[in-house]
Amino acid sequence: MLRPARVLLIQSDLALAARLTAFLQEEGYRVVHAADGSGTLTLVSQAQPDLIILDVDLPGVDGITLCGTIRTQVSTPIILLTNSADELQQVIGLDRGADLCLLKPVSLAELRARIHALLRRAARTKMPRAQSITVGNLRLNPQMRRVWLGEQELKLTPKEFDLLSYLMRNRGIVLPRDQLLRDVWGGRVAARSQTLDVHIRWLRQKVEHDPEQPIYIQTVRMIGYRFDGP
């Protein structure tokens, strides 16, 4: 018999936390609640959640910073609850490693659908002890979430790592913009957004010898991008 999925809810608003906890339990999830970010990494290690719901408004460390810290340790799907519909804040949250951002007050119907989609995607893409991917002198370890260019380890943001990993796993395949936004950002970024192009530019600055004449990350005009190798 399959165990119920575990959800870690990090929410300082106790009234909202009680509402979300009751809803999640009615949906059949096991819920662990934390009112702030203190001891979060220990809690993540102990609870082994299948999904994390994280509010940006927390005492002490803000939710976006905490999201980045969590993402350096685990690949668990993260839903970031935000007060702002401003695209920049959502881009920052997604770049720090959130899988999607939901605007408060939270629609329970949308939350239900998003949780189902994220858990399905996590089950589909989970890689059992995947080995390193090597293309040319670029090497990526999906388990350790580390990347090397030759002997030099590259410092990538969580979303840069996710994008590079997706590109390398689909080497030689033309990947449309909509597909990249859907699979790497969870479809929470508008197709007209410059988010993808900005991250491609940042990646080229880190992995290409000459970002203006890339060897690895190729632009396919009017479609998207393709990952090649020397």
C-alpha positions, 0 to 999 in steps of 0.5 A: 500500500502506498504511503500518503504524500508528506507535505512540509508547510512553512507558514507563520500566519497561524490562521492560514496555516490551520486552514491549509493544514485542514485542507491538505489533510482532507486531501489525504496528505500528511502535514508537518507544519513549521511557523518559521525557518529556524531548523528548516534543513533539519526538519526537511531531513527528518520529515523527508517531505514529498512537497514543500509549501513555503511562505515568503513572509517569515520571521527572521529569514525571508521565504525566498532566501530560505527557498534557495537554502533548501534547494541547495540540499534537496530537489523536493518540489517547492511552492512559494506563497507570495503577496506580490503579483510582480513578475520580478519577485516571482522570477527571483523566487523561481530562480532561487529554486521554487517550482512555482509561485502562488499569489495569496490569498490562495485558491484551494482549487488551484493549490490542489491542481498544482500539488497534483501536477508537481507530485506527478512530475516529481515521480516521473522525473525522479532519477535513481542515483543518476550518474554524471552527464559529461559533454566535452569538458562540461560535467554535471552530477544530478545527485550532488547538483554540482557542475564542473567545466574542466577542473573548475567547479561552476557556481550556478543558481538552483534554476540555472542548474535545473535548466542546464541539467534539462538541456544536457539530458536532451542533448541534440534535441531542439527544445521549444521555449514553451517546453522549457518554460513548462518543464523547468519553470512549471509553466508559471512564467509567461511565454513572452517573459524574458526569464528564459533568455536571461537564464540562457545568457547567464549560463553561457557566461559560465559554461562557454569560452566565448558566450557570443559564439557558444559551443554548447547552448545553441539558439534555434531562431523562432523556436528555442534552444538546443544543447550541442557539444564540441 
